[in-house]
């Protein structure tokens, strides 16, 4: 799936959205920020470390556009060398990141550990097969080749008219001036509203095959929203042999999460 995040100039990233995206797409992370004369890059396999590094770098360089990418591997090996973004044709002045499935032309062959996006950046798109993306013909050609994919190019190369080019933006989401390529930047309860009844309100475990009213991980009761065995649904025998409801300890009731569909 992957999650590509685009921040226009002067826009601050949402740390929670980056963390949710990294959790859903755990196979490597990277960022790029346009500064005065160069593109600042960072990559890594540890999401917390890369996000922290990105937040610090963005705070120091807010004037230009930026991107953050969390990868979910579909083609190519899992490792830092396949973390987005990639330099276009090896040129440090221009980088790209992608979300989606690219045409078979750039899929890795046998024993090729590279991802499809890395092959596209290093070989196919580096030759500008559609011409300049500053022209209508070039931009339309690249958009047609991408299909439903999303591609973001950041550059400080003076040959380009702009610093940022976002393709497939209509397939993503704008939230607080930040663009996300899909909804994996949201917590599970908001990501799949129809599955919310299967999501534990306490530990956030998603169990589509839940057979009882209790969460199999933490014992949370889906009926009264309290941890077992202190839920109001649980009954206990009395000395007379009758069963009665247990009292609900007020300290054992975490706040219910509020959610709305994106």
ZABA-406412 format. One record per residue (C-alpha): y, z, x; residue in one letter. Coordinates in steps of 0.25 Angstrom, whole numbers. Each point is the difference from the previous one (the first is absolute). Layout:
residues N
<pt><yy>Y</yy><zz>Z</zz><xx>X</xx><zavo>a</zavo></pt>
...
This chain:
residues 262
<pt><yy>0</yy><zz>0</zz><xx>0</xx><zavo>x</zavo></pt>
<pt><yy>10</yy><zz>5</zz><xx>10</xx><zavo>x</zavo></pt>
<pt><yy>14</yy><zz>4</zz><xx>-3</xx><zavo>x</zavo></pt>
<pt><yy>13</yy><zz>-7</zz><xx>5</xx><zavo>x</zavo></pt>
<pt><yy>13</yy><zz>8</zz><xx>-1</xx><zavo>x</zavo></pt>
<pt><yy>13</yy><zz>-7</zz><xx>1</xx><zavo>x</zavo></pt>
<pt><yy>13</yy><zz>7</zz><xx>2</xx><zavo>x</zavo></pt>
<pt><yy>13</yy><zz>-7</zz><xx>0</xx><zavo>x</zavo></pt>
<pt><yy>12</yy><zz>4</zz><xx>9</xx><zavo>x</zavo></pt>
<pt><yy>5</yy><zz>14</zz><xx>-2</xx><zavo>x</zavo></pt>
<pt><yy>-12</yy><zz>4</zz><xx>-9</xx><zavo>x</zavo></pt>
<pt><yy>-8</yy><zz>13</zz><xx>3</xx><zavo>x</zavo></pt>
<pt><yy>-15</yy><zz>0</zz><xx>-1</xx><zavo>x</zavo></pt>
<pt><yy>-7</yy><zz>9</zz><xx>-9</xx><zavo>x</zavo></pt>
<pt><yy>-10</yy><zz>9</zz><xx>8</xx><zavo>x</zavo></pt>
<pt><yy>-9</yy><zz>3</zz><xx>-12</xx><zavo>x</zavo></pt>
<pt><yy>-1</yy><zz>-15</zz><xx>-3</xx><zavo>x</zavo></pt>
<pt><yy>-4</yy><zz>-3</zz><xx>14</xx><zavo>x</zavo></pt>
<pt><yy>-10</yy><zz>11</zz><xx>0</xx><zavo>x</zavo></pt>
<pt><yy>-7</yy><zz>-4</zz><xx>-13</xx><zavo>x</zavo></pt>
<pt><yy>0</yy><zz>-14</zz><xx>5</xx><zavo>x</zavo></pt>
<pt><yy>-6</yy><zz>4</zz><xx>14</xx><zavo>x</zavo></pt>
<pt><yy>-11</yy><zz>8</zz><xx>-7</xx><zavo>x</zavo></pt>
<pt><yy>-4</yy><zz>-11</zz><xx>-9</xx><zavo>x</zavo></pt>
<pt><yy>0</yy><zz>-10</zz><xx>12</xx><zavo>x</zavo></pt>
<pt><yy>-5</yy><zz>8</zz><xx>12</xx><zavo>x</zavo></pt>
<pt><yy>-4</yy><zz>-11</zz><xx>10</xx><zavo>x</zavo></pt>
<pt><yy>13</yy><zz>0</zz><xx>8</xx><zavo>x</zavo></pt>
<pt><yy>15</yy><zz>1</zz><xx>-1</xx><zavo>x</zavo></pt>
<pt><yy>12</yy><zz>-6</zz><xx>6</xx><zavo>x</zavo></pt>
<pt><yy>15</yy><zz>-2</zz><xx>-2</xx><zavo>x</zavo></pt>
<pt><yy>12</yy><zz>-9</zz><xx>4</xx><zavo>x</zavo></pt>
<pt><yy>15</yy><zz>2</zz><xx>0</xx><zavo>x</zavo></pt>
<pt><yy>11</yy><zz>-10</zz><xx>3</xx><zavo>x</zavo></pt>
<pt><yy>10</yy><zz>7</zz><xx>10</xx><zavo>x</zavo></pt>
<pt><yy>12</yy><zz>-7</zz><xx>6</xx><zavo>x</zavo></pt>
<pt><yy>-7</yy><zz>-9</zz><xx>10</xx><zavo>x</zavo></pt>
<pt><yy>-15</yy><zz>2</zz><xx>-2</xx><zavo>x</zavo></pt>
<pt><yy>-11</yy><zz>4</zz><xx>-9</xx><zavo>x</zavo></pt>
<pt><yy>-5</yy><zz>14</zz><xx>2</xx><zavo>x</zavo></pt>
<pt><yy>-16</yy><zz>1</zz><xx>-2</xx><zavo>x</zavo></pt>
<pt><yy>-10</yy><zz>11</zz><xx>-2</xx><zavo>x</zavo></pt>
<pt><yy>-15</yy><zz>0</zz><xx>-3</xx><zavo>x</zavo></pt>
<pt><yy>-11</yy><zz>10</zz><xx>-1</xx><zavo>x</zavo></pt>
<pt><yy>-13</yy><zz>4</zz><xx>-7</xx><zavo>x</zavo></pt>
<pt><yy>6</yy><zz>14</zz><xx>-3</xx><zavo>x</zavo></pt>
<pt><yy>8</yy><zz>-1</zz><xx>-13</xx><zavo>x</zavo></pt>
<pt><yy>7</yy><zz>13</zz><xx>1</xx><zavo>x</zavo></pt>
<pt><yy>5</yy><zz>-3</zz><xx>14</xx><zavo>x</zavo></pt>
<pt><yy>4</yy><zz>-14</zz><xx>-3</xx><zavo>x</zavo></pt>
<pt><yy>8</yy><zz>4</zz><xx>-12</xx><zavo>x</zavo></pt>
<pt><yy>7</yy><zz>11</zz><xx>7</xx><zavo>x</zavo></pt>
<pt><yy>4</yy><zz>-10</zz><xx>11</xx><zavo>x</zavo></pt>
<pt><yy>5</yy><zz>-10</zz><xx>-10</xx><zavo>x</zavo></pt>
<pt><yy>8</yy><zz>10</zz><xx>-7</xx><zavo>x</zavo></pt>
<pt><yy>7</yy><zz>5</zz><xx>13</xx><zavo>x</zavo></pt>
<pt><yy>2</yy><zz>-14</zz><xx>4</xx><zavo>x</zavo></pt>
<pt><yy>6</yy><zz>-5</zz><xx>-14</xx><zavo>x</zavo></pt>
<pt><yy>9</yy><zz>12</zz><xx>0</xx><zavo>x</zavo></pt>
<pt><yy>5</yy><zz>-4</zz><xx>14</xx><zavo>x</zavo></pt>
<pt><yy>1</yy><zz>-15</zz><xx>-4</xx><zavo>x</zavo></pt>
<pt><yy>4</yy><zz>-1</zz><xx>-15</xx><zavo>x</zavo></pt>
<pt><yy>9</yy><zz>-13</zz><xx>1</xx><zavo>x</zavo></pt>
<pt><yy>-11</yy><zz>-11</zz><xx>0</xx><zavo>x</zavo></pt>
<pt><yy>-12</yy><zz>-3</zz><xx>-9</xx><zavo>x</zavo></pt>
<pt><yy>-13</yy><zz>7</zz><xx>3</xx><zavo>x</zavo></pt>
<pt><yy>-15</yy><zz>-1</zz><xx>-4</xx><zavo>x</zavo></pt>
<pt><yy>-12</yy><zz>10</zz><xx>0</xx><zavo>x</zavo></pt>
<pt><yy>-14</yy><zz>-5</zz><xx>-2</xx><zavo>x</zavo></pt>
<pt><yy>-13</yy><zz>7</zz><xx>-2</xx><zavo>x</zavo></pt>
<pt><yy>-13</yy><zz>-8</zz><xx>1</xx><zavo>x</zavo></pt>
<pt><yy>-13</yy><zz>-1</zz><xx>-8</xx><zavo>x</zavo></pt>
<pt><yy>-9</yy><zz>-8</zz><xx>8</xx><zavo>x</zavo></pt>
<pt><yy>-6</yy><zz>-13</zz><xx>-6</xx><zavo>x</zavo></pt>
<pt><yy>-1</yy><zz>-9</zz><xx>12</xx><zavo>x</zavo></pt>
<pt><yy>-1</yy><zz>4</zz><xx>15</xx><zavo>x</zavo></pt>
<pt><yy>-3</yy><zz>13</zz><xx>7</xx><zavo>x</zavo></pt>
<pt><yy>6</yy><zz>13</zz><xx>-3</xx><zavo>x</zavo></pt>
<pt><yy>9</yy><zz>4</zz><xx>11</xx><zavo>x</zavo></pt>
<pt><yy>15</yy><zz>0</zz><xx>5</xx><zavo>x</zavo></pt>
<pt><yy>0</yy><zz>-14</zz><xx>4</xx><zavo>x</zavo></pt>
<pt><yy>-2</yy><zz>-4</zz><xx>-14</xx><zavo>x</zavo></pt>
<pt><yy>11</yy><zz>9</zz><xx>-5</xx><zavo>x</zavo></pt>
<pt><yy>12</yy><zz>-7</zz><xx>-6</xx><zavo>x</zavo></pt>
<pt><yy>11</yy><zz>-5</zz><xx>3</xx><zavo>x</zavo></pt>
<pt><yy>-4</yy><zz>-11</zz><xx>10</xx><zavo>x</zavo></pt>
<pt><yy>10</yy><zz>-8</zz><xx>8</xx><zavo>x</zavo></pt>
<pt><yy>1</yy><zz>-15</zz><xx>-4</xx><zavo>x</zavo></pt>
<pt><yy>-5</yy><zz>-8</zz><xx>11</xx><zavo>x</zavo></pt>
<pt><yy>1</yy><zz>11</zz><xx>10</xx><zavo>x</zavo></pt>
<pt><yy>15</yy><zz>0</zz><xx>-2</xx><zavo>x</zavo></pt>
<pt><yy>6</yy><zz>15</zz><xx>0</xx><zavo>x</zavo></pt>
<pt><yy>12</yy><zz>-5</zz><xx>-8</xx><zavo>x</zavo></pt>
<pt><yy>-8</yy><zz>-3</zz><xx>-12</xx><zavo>x</zavo></pt>
<pt><yy>-11</yy><zz>8</zz><xx>-7</xx><zavo>x</zavo></pt>
<pt><yy>-8</yy><zz>-1</zz><xx>-13</xx><zavo>x</zavo></pt>
<pt><yy>-9</yy><zz>8</zz><xx>-9</xx><zavo>x</zavo></pt>
<pt><yy>-8</yy><zz>-4</zz><xx>-12</xx><zavo>x</zavo></pt>
<pt><yy>-8</yy><zz>5</zz><xx>-12</xx><zavo>x</zavo></pt>
<pt><yy>-10</yy><zz>-8</zz><xx>-7</xx><zavo>x</zavo></pt>
<pt><yy>-10</yy><zz>-11</zz><xx>3</xx><zavo>x</zavo></pt>
<pt><yy>4</yy><zz>-11</zz><xx>9</xx><zavo>x</zavo></pt>
<pt><yy>-7</yy><zz>-14</zz><xx>-1</xx><zavo>x</zavo></pt>
<pt><yy>-13</yy><zz>-2</zz><xx>7</xx><zavo>x</zavo></pt>
<pt><yy>7</yy><zz>-8</zz><xx>11</xx><zavo>x</zavo></pt>
<pt><yy>4</yy><zz>13</zz><xx>7</xx><zavo>x</zavo></pt>
<pt><yy>-13</yy><zz>8</zz><xx>-3</xx><zavo>x</zavo></pt>
<pt><yy>-6</yy><zz>5</zz><xx>13</xx><zavo>x</zavo></pt>
<pt><yy>-13</yy><zz>-7</zz><xx>5</xx><zavo>x</zavo></pt>
<pt><yy>-12</yy><zz>6</zz><xx>5</xx><zavo>x</zavo></pt>
<pt><yy>2</yy><zz>11</zz><xx>11</xx><zavo>x</zavo></pt>
<pt><yy>15</yy><zz>-1</zz><xx>-2</xx><zavo>x</zavo></pt>
<pt><yy>5</yy><zz>14</zz><xx>-2</xx><zavo>x</zavo></pt>
<pt><yy>14</yy><zz>-5</zz><xx>-5</xx><zavo>x</zavo></pt>
<pt><yy>5</yy><zz>2</zz><xx>-14</xx><zavo>x</zavo></pt>
<pt><yy>4</yy><zz>-12</zz><xx>-8</xx><zavo>x</zavo></pt>
<pt><yy>15</yy><zz>4</zz><xx>0</xx><zavo>x</zavo></pt>
<pt><yy>-1</yy><zz>2</zz><xx>15</xx><zavo>x</zavo></pt>
<pt><yy>-6</yy><zz>-14</zz><xx>2</xx><zavo>x</zavo></pt>
<pt><yy>11</yy><zz>-6</zz><xx>-9</xx><zavo>x</zavo></pt>
<pt><yy>11</yy><zz>7</zz><xx>8</xx><zavo>x</zavo></pt>
<pt><yy>-5</yy><zz>-4</zz><xx>14</xx><zavo>x</zavo></pt>
<pt><yy>-5</yy><zz>-14</zz><xx>-4</xx><zavo>x</zavo></pt>
<pt><yy>3</yy><zz>-7</zz><xx>-13</xx><zavo>x</zavo></pt>
<pt><yy>13</yy><zz>5</zz><xx>-5</xx><zavo>x</zavo></pt>
<pt><yy>5</yy><zz>0</zz><xx>15</xx><zavo>x</zavo></pt>
<pt><yy>1</yy><zz>-15</zz><xx>-1</xx><zavo>x</zavo></pt>
<pt><yy>9</yy><zz>0</zz><xx>-12</xx><zavo>x</zavo></pt>
<pt><yy>-10</yy><zz>-9</zz><xx>-8</xx><zavo>x</zavo></pt>
<pt><yy>10</yy><zz>-1</zz><xx>-12</xx><zavo>x</zavo></pt>
<pt><yy>13</yy><zz>-2</zz><xx>8</xx><zavo>x</zavo></pt>
<pt><yy>11</yy><zz>10</zz><xx>0</xx><zavo>x</zavo></pt>
<pt><yy>0</yy><zz>11</zz><xx>-11</xx><zavo>x</zavo></pt>
<pt><yy>15</yy><zz>-1</zz><xx>-1</xx><zavo>x</zavo></pt>
<pt><yy>-2</yy><zz>-13</zz><xx>-7</xx><zavo>x</zavo></pt>
<pt><yy>-5</yy><zz>-1</zz><xx>-14</xx><zavo>x</zavo></pt>
<pt><yy>-12</yy><zz>-9</zz><xx>4</xx><zavo>x</zavo></pt>
<pt><yy>-4</yy><zz>9</zz><xx>11</xx><zavo>x</zavo></pt>
<pt><yy>1</yy><zz>13</zz><xx>-9</xx><zavo>x</zavo></pt>
<pt><yy>-7</yy><zz>-7</zz><xx>-11</xx><zavo>x</zavo></pt>
<pt><yy>-11</yy><zz>-5</zz><xx>9</xx><zavo>x</zavo></pt>
<pt><yy>-3</yy><zz>14</zz><xx>6</xx><zavo>x</zavo></pt>
<pt><yy>0</yy><zz>6</zz><xx>-14</xx><zavo>x</zavo></pt>
<pt><yy>-10</yy><zz>-10</zz><xx>-6</xx><zavo>x</zavo></pt>
<pt><yy>-9</yy><zz>3</zz><xx>12</xx><zavo>x</zavo></pt>
<pt><yy>1</yy><zz>15</zz><xx>-2</xx><zavo>x</zavo></pt>
<pt><yy>-4</yy><zz>-1</zz><xx>-15</xx><zavo>x</zavo></pt>
<pt><yy>0</yy><zz>14</zz><xx>-6</xx><zavo>x</zavo></pt>
<pt><yy>2</yy><zz>6</zz><xx>14</xx><zavo>x</zavo></pt>
<pt><yy>12</yy><zz>8</zz><xx>5</xx><zavo>x</zavo></pt>
<pt><yy>6</yy><zz>-3</zz><xx>13</xx><zavo>x</zavo></pt>
<pt><yy>12</yy><zz>6</zz><xx>7</xx><zavo>x</zavo></pt>
<pt><yy>7</yy><zz>-5</zz><xx>13</xx><zavo>x</zavo></pt>
<pt><yy>10</yy><zz>8</zz><xx>8</xx><zavo>x</zavo></pt>
<pt><yy>8</yy><zz>-7</zz><xx>11</xx><zavo>x</zavo></pt>
<pt><yy>11</yy><zz>1</zz><xx>9</xx><zavo>x</zavo></pt>
<pt><yy>-2</yy><zz>-15</zz><xx>5</xx><zavo>x</zavo></pt>
<pt><yy>14</yy><zz>-7</zz><xx>-2</xx><zavo>x</zavo></pt>
<pt><yy>-8</yy><zz>-12</zz><xx>-4</xx><zavo>x</zavo></pt>
<pt><yy>-2</yy><zz>7</zz><xx>-13</xx><zavo>x</zavo></pt>
<pt><yy>11</yy><zz>1</zz><xx>-10</xx><zavo>x</zavo></pt>
<pt><yy>-4</yy><zz>14</zz><xx>-5</xx><zavo>x</zavo></pt>
<pt><yy>-7</yy><zz>12</zz><xx>6</xx><zavo>x</zavo></pt>
<pt><yy>-10</yy><zz>2</zz><xx>-12</xx><zavo>x</zavo></pt>
<pt><yy>-8</yy><zz>-10</zz><xx>-8</xx><zavo>x</zavo></pt>
<pt><yy>-9</yy><zz>6</zz><xx>-11</xx><zavo>x</zavo></pt>
<pt><yy>-10</yy><zz>-10</zz><xx>-7</xx><zavo>x</zavo></pt>
<pt><yy>-8</yy><zz>4</zz><xx>-12</xx><zavo>x</zavo></pt>
<pt><yy>10</yy><zz>11</zz><xx>-4</xx><zavo>x</zavo></pt>
<pt><yy>-2</yy><zz>-2</zz><xx>-15</xx><zavo>x</zavo></pt>
<pt><yy>-15</yy><zz>5</zz><xx>2</xx><zavo>x</zavo></pt>
<pt><yy>5</yy><zz>13</zz><xx>5</xx><zavo>x</zavo></pt>
<pt><yy>9</yy><zz>12</zz><xx>-5</xx><zavo>x</zavo></pt>
<pt><yy>14</yy><zz>4</zz><xx>2</xx><zavo>x</zavo></pt>
<pt><yy>2</yy><zz>16</zz><xx>0</xx><zavo>x</zavo></pt>
<pt><yy>13</yy><zz>6</zz><xx>4</xx><zavo>x</zavo></pt>
<pt><yy>4</yy><zz>-12</zz><xx>8</xx><zavo>x</zavo></pt>
<pt><yy>-13</yy><zz>-1</zz><xx>8</xx><zavo>x</zavo></pt>
<pt><yy>-10</yy><zz>-11</zz><xx>-3</xx><zavo>x</zavo></pt>
<pt><yy>-15</yy><zz>3</zz><xx>0</xx><zavo>x</zavo></pt>
<pt><yy>-11</yy><zz>-11</zz><xx>0</xx><zavo>x</zavo></pt>
<pt><yy>-9</yy><zz>7</zz><xx>-10</xx><zavo>x</zavo></pt>
<pt><yy>0</yy><zz>14</zz><xx>-7</xx><zavo>x</zavo></pt>
<pt><yy>-9</yy><zz>7</zz><xx>11</xx><zavo>x</zavo></pt>
<pt><yy>13</yy><zz>7</zz><xx>4</xx><zavo>x</zavo></pt>
<pt><yy>-2</yy><zz>9</zz><xx>-13</xx><zavo>x</zavo></pt>
<pt><yy>-8</yy><zz>12</zz><xx>-2</xx><zavo>x</zavo></pt>
<pt><yy>-14</yy><zz>-3</zz><xx>-7</xx><zavo>x</zavo></pt>
<pt><yy>5</yy><zz>5</zz><xx>-13</xx><zavo>x</zavo></pt>
<pt><yy>11</yy><zz>-10</zz><xx>-1</xx><zavo>x</zavo></pt>
<pt><yy>-8</yy><zz>-11</zz><xx>8</xx><zavo>x</zavo></pt>
<pt><yy>-11</yy><zz>-1</zz><xx>-11</xx><zavo>x</zavo></pt>
<pt><yy>6</yy><zz>6</zz><xx>-13</xx><zavo>x</zavo></pt>
<pt><yy>-12</yy><zz>-4</zz><xx>-8</xx><zavo>x</zavo></pt>
<pt><yy>-9</yy><zz>8</zz><xx>9</xx><zavo>x</zavo></pt>
<pt><yy>9</yy><zz>12</zz><xx>0</xx><zavo>x</zavo></pt>
<pt><yy>-10</yy><zz>8</zz><xx>-9</xx><zavo>x</zavo></pt>
<pt><yy>-10</yy><zz>-1</zz><xx>11</xx><zavo>x</zavo></pt>
<pt><yy>10</yy><zz>6</zz><xx>11</xx><zavo>x</zavo></pt>
<pt><yy>-1</yy><zz>14</zz><xx>3</xx><zavo>x</zavo></pt>
<pt><yy>14</yy><zz>7</zz><xx>-2</xx><zavo>x</zavo></pt>
<pt><yy>-3</yy><zz>10</zz><xx>10</xx><zavo>x</zavo></pt>
<pt><yy>-6</yy><zz>-7</zz><xx>12</xx><zavo>x</zavo></pt>
<pt><yy>3</yy><zz>-14</zz><xx>-4</xx><zavo>x</zavo></pt>
<pt><yy>-15</yy><zz>-5</zz><xx>2</xx><zavo>x</zavo></pt>
<pt><yy>-3</yy><zz>-12</zz><xx>-8</xx><zavo>x</zavo></pt>
<pt><yy>-14</yy><zz>0</zz><xx>-7</xx><zavo>x</zavo></pt>
<pt><yy>-2</yy><zz>-12</zz><xx>-9</xx><zavo>x</zavo></pt>
<pt><yy>-14</yy><zz>5</zz><xx>-3</xx><zavo>x</zavo></pt>
<pt><yy>3</yy><zz>14</zz><xx>-4</xx><zavo>x</zavo></pt>
<pt><yy>-11</yy><zz>6</zz><xx>-9</xx><zavo>x</zavo></pt>
<pt><yy>7</yy><zz>14</zz><xx>-3</xx><zavo>x</zavo></pt>
<pt><yy>13</yy><zz>6</zz><xx>-3</xx><zavo>x</zavo></pt>
<pt><yy>1</yy><zz>6</zz><xx>14</xx><zavo>x</zavo></pt>
<pt><yy>4</yy><zz>-7</zz><xx>13</xx><zavo>x</zavo></pt>
<pt><yy>-12</yy><zz>-1</zz><xx>9</xx><zavo>x</zavo></pt>
<pt><yy>9</yy><zz>3</zz><xx>12</xx><zavo>x</zavo></pt>
<pt><yy>8</yy><zz>12</zz><xx>-4</xx><zavo>x</zavo></pt>
<pt><yy>-4</yy><zz>5</zz><xx>-13</xx><zavo>x</zavo></pt>
<pt><yy>12</yy><zz>-4</zz><xx>-8</xx><zavo>x</zavo></pt>
<pt><yy>-1</yy><zz>-1</zz><xx>-15</xx><zavo>x</zavo></pt>
<pt><yy>5</yy><zz>-13</zz><xx>-6</xx><zavo>x</zavo></pt>
<pt><yy>1</yy><zz>7</zz><xx>-14</xx><zavo>x</zavo></pt>
<pt><yy>9</yy><zz>12</zz><xx>3</xx><zavo>x</zavo></pt>
<pt><yy>4</yy><zz>-4</zz><xx>14</xx><zavo>x</zavo></pt>
<pt><yy>-4</yy><zz>12</zz><xx>7</xx><zavo>x</zavo></pt>
<pt><yy>-10</yy><zz>3</zz><xx>11</xx><zavo>x</zavo></pt>
<pt><yy>-14</yy><zz>4</zz><xx>-3</xx><zavo>x</zavo></pt>
<pt><yy>-4</yy><zz>11</zz><xx>-4</xx><zavo>x</zavo></pt>
<pt><yy>13</yy><zz>5</zz><xx>-5</xx><zavo>x</zavo></pt>
<pt><yy>3</yy><zz>-11</zz><xx>-9</xx><zavo>x</zavo></pt>
<pt><yy>2</yy><zz>3</zz><xx>-15</xx><zavo>x</zavo></pt>
<pt><yy>-12</yy><zz>-9</zz><xx>-4</xx><zavo>x</zavo></pt>
<pt><yy>-10</yy><zz>9</zz><xx>8</xx><zavo>x</zavo></pt>
<pt><yy>-7</yy><zz>10</zz><xx>-8</xx><zavo>x</zavo></pt>
<pt><yy>-7</yy><zz>13</zz><xx>5</xx><zavo>x</zavo></pt>
<pt><yy>-10</yy><zz>9</zz><xx>-7</xx><zavo>x</zavo></pt>
<pt><yy>5</yy><zz>14</zz><xx>-5</xx><zavo>x</zavo></pt>
<pt><yy>-8</yy><zz>13</zz><xx>-1</xx><zavo>x</zavo></pt>
<pt><yy>-3</yy><zz>-3</zz><xx>-15</xx><zavo>x</zavo></pt>
<pt><yy>-6</yy><zz>-14</zz><xx>4</xx><zavo>x</zavo></pt>
<pt><yy>11</yy><zz>-8</zz><xx>-6</xx><zavo>x</zavo></pt>
<pt><yy>8</yy><zz>-9</zz><xx>8</xx><zavo>x</zavo></pt>
<pt><yy>15</yy><zz>0</zz><xx>2</xx><zavo>x</zavo></pt>
<pt><yy>10</yy><zz>-8</zz><xx>7</xx><zavo>x</zavo></pt>
<pt><yy>5</yy><zz>5</zz><xx>13</xx><zavo>x</zavo></pt>
<pt><yy>15</yy><zz>3</zz><xx>2</xx><zavo>x</zavo></pt>
<pt><yy>8</yy><zz>-10</zz><xx>8</xx><zavo>x</zavo></pt>
<pt><yy>6</yy><zz>6</zz><xx>13</xx><zavo>x</zavo></pt>
<pt><yy>14</yy><zz>-5</zz><xx>0</xx><zavo>x</zavo></pt>
<pt><yy>0</yy><zz>-1</zz><xx>16</xx><zavo>x</zavo></pt>
<pt><yy>-12</yy><zz>-10</zz><xx>-1</xx><zavo>x</zavo></pt>
<pt><yy>8</yy><zz>-11</zz><xx>-7</xx><zavo>x</zavo></pt>
<pt><yy>7</yy><zz>-10</zz><xx>9</xx><zavo>x</zavo></pt>
<pt><yy>11</yy><zz>-9</zz><xx>-6</xx><zavo>x</zavo></pt>
<pt><yy>-5</yy><zz>-13</zz><xx>-7</xx><zavo>x</zavo></pt>
<pt><yy>4</yy><zz>-12</zz><xx>7</xx><zavo>x</zavo></pt>
<pt><yy>9</yy><zz>-9</zz><xx>-7</xx><zavo>x</zavo></pt>
<pt><yy>-2</yy><zz>-15</zz><xx>1</xx><zavo>x</zavo></pt>
<pt><yy>4</yy><zz>-13</zz><xx>-6</xx><zavo>x</zavo></pt>
<pt><yy>-5</yy><zz>-14</zz><xx>2</xx><zavo>x</zavo></pt>
<pt><yy>7</yy><zz>-9</zz><xx>10</xx><zavo>x</zavo></pt>
